[in-house]
Amino acid sequence: MTELGYAAGSYDVIHRNGGQCCGEQRSGHRNRVSYDLCATSGTSEQIARNLRLIGWSVVQAEKRSGTGRNRISRWLSGVTPEPSFVQWLTLLAKWHGAWFSPLKRPLTQHTNKPPMKGREFYRTLLVIGWSERLAVARMGHNRAAFRTSLHAGGHLSEQESQWLRYLELGHLAYPAPVALSSFSN
């Protein structure tokens, strides 16, 4: 007996792996399904391409979809993604591809809405999930001059306003899919 009252070697250490001895599998381990299957390289490339086209990082996709960034990163590295996420991202990418820039093609339908001012511009960016920097770059403006103009009471052109409203409409029309579980991210 040692001074703590234990016989040498009479107690077991609880392992970090839940108490199993090294190399021992948990009960029911063989019956579990692994979702970490390799995806086709086209799927991960498609997700990356769609994120670039929309103008989102993995973090922004996480905020917009409710799916954890670790899970999205695994999908980008080749793990099979959730089909609902890929479908949603593809729909948004098609919408963004059609309306990539206000300079790409003229928008012929005129609306009775006035051109956007600062408050509506920033609200629209929140819906789309863009930074001011990205939006201003896609419009082809100098960011400092654009910001100064908006803060002085200026507004976007009718073409730029209509373009941003179309993008906002796409994000409202295609809401993010419901994530399976926040614990599995």
Stockholm file with secondary structure:
# STOCKHOLM 1.0

chainA/1-185         MTELGYAAGSYDVIHRNGGQCCGEQRSGHRNRVSYDLCATSGTSEQIARNLRLIGWSVVQAEKRSGTGRNRISRWLSGVTPEPSFVQWLTLLAKWHGAWFSPLKRPLTQHTNKPPMKGREFYRTLLVIGWSERLAVARMGHNRAAFRTSLHAGGHLSEQESQWLRYLELGHLAYPAPVALSSFSN
#=GR chainA/1-185 SS CCTTSCCTTCSCCCCTTTSCCTTCCCTTGGGCCCCCCBCCHHHHHHHHHHHHHHTCCHHHHHHHHCCCHHHHHHHHTTBCCCHHHHHHHHHHHHHHHHTSCTTTSCCCCCCSSCCCCHHHHHHHHHHHTCCHHHHHHHHTCCHHHHHHHHHTTCCCCHHHHHHHHHHHHHHHHSCCCCCSCGGGC
#=GC SS_cons         CCTTSCCTTCSCCCCTTTSCCTTCCCTTGGGCCCCCCBCCHHHHHHHHHHHHHHTCCHHHHHHHHCCCHHHHHHHHTTBCCCHHHHHHHHHHHHHHHHTSCTTTSCCCCCCSSCCCCHHHHHHHHHHHTCCHHHHHHHHTCCHHHHHHHHHTTCCCCHHHHHHHHHHHHHHHHSCCCCCSCGGGC
//
